[in-house]
């Protein structure tokens, strides 16, 4: 697992390690979740641009599940959630 403190720091590991899944919080210090996803999806597939993505949030009202899916994430979890819920969401990919 690779972690990043903000969206800008998170972009490099995606390019370098080509993850199977990216987990993102809805609020980050430098960009919002949609901006991060746009940056990553703009990468060529060879550079990590294609992957499964999961959004988690404490702001359930900020965007519904449908909006999350339309934005390019495969799934969304509302905080708080249990580890088994995260695993179940990832298994669906």
C-alpha atoms as one frame of an Amber mdcrd trajectory, in Angstrom:
protein
   0.000   0.000   0.000   1.208   3.478  -0.900  -0.220   6.524   0.848  -0.111
  10.212   0.030  -0.911  13.298   2.092  -2.563  15.126  -0.791  -3.587  14.768
  -4.435  -0.322  16.092  -5.871   1.687  13.568  -3.857  -0.733  10.829  -4.917
  -0.205  11.302  -8.635   3.432  10.151  -8.688   2.816   6.699  -7.132   0.067
   6.093  -9.687   2.518   6.815 -12.524   5.329   4.823 -10.916   3.578   1.767
  -9.489   0.409   1.359 -11.608  -1.944   0.339  -8.786  -4.882  -2.011  -9.207
  -7.067   0.213  -7.027  -6.891   3.847  -5.932  -8.722   4.863  -2.752  -9.435
   8.547  -2.343 -11.088  10.739   0.230 -13.511  13.332  -1.120 -11.678  16.244
   0.525  -7.952  16.783   0.205  -5.752  19.761   1.070  -4.821  20.763  -2.481
  -7.482  19.381  -4.833 -10.839  17.749  -4.611 -11.480  14.131  -5.524 -12.725
  14.958  -8.999  -9.569  16.918  -9.853  -7.371  14.039  -8.732  -9.363  11.556
 -10.780  -9.160  13.806 -13.856  -5.372  14.078 -13.469  -4.958  10.316 -13.180
  -7.375   9.450 -15.995  -5.415  11.843 -18.250  -2.388   9.549 -17.936  -1.820
   6.943 -20.633  -2.831   3.402 -19.611   0.878   2.497 -19.610   1.439   5.214
 -16.988  -1.344   4.164 -14.642  -4.304   5.978 -16.160  -6.571   2.937 -16.065
  -7.390   1.422 -12.680 -10.322   0.758 -10.407 -11.125   3.658  -8.089 -13.004
   3.915  -4.846 -14.068   7.110  -3.096 -14.774   7.408   0.608 -16.403  10.338
   2.302 -17.927  11.707   5.481 -19.862  14.130   3.271 -22.639  11.856   2.070
 -24.738  14.803   0.952 -22.016  16.360  -1.227 -22.555  13.985  -4.114 -24.652
  10.897  -4.401 -23.445   7.484  -5.432 -24.693   8.126  -8.961 -22.605  11.312
  -9.180 -19.581   9.448  -7.920 -20.011   6.741 -10.552 -20.651   9.327 -13.290
 -17.413  11.079 -12.300 -15.427   7.893 -12.966 -15.188   6.130  -9.626 -16.382
   2.528  -9.504 -17.684   2.691  -5.935 -18.234   4.986  -2.969 -18.213   4.312
   0.764 -19.643   6.671   3.332 -17.719   7.098   6.591 -17.669   5.459   8.970
 -17.250   2.092   7.321 -15.838  -1.229   8.458 -12.850  -2.996   6.889 -15.092
  -5.766   5.587 -17.159  -3.158   3.706 -13.992  -1.900   2.020 -12.992  -5.439
   1.070 -16.458  -6.201  -0.286 -16.381  -3.062  -2.417 -12.940  -3.960  -3.785
 -13.969  -7.550  -4.545 -16.698  -6.206  -6.830 -14.020  -4.806  -9.143
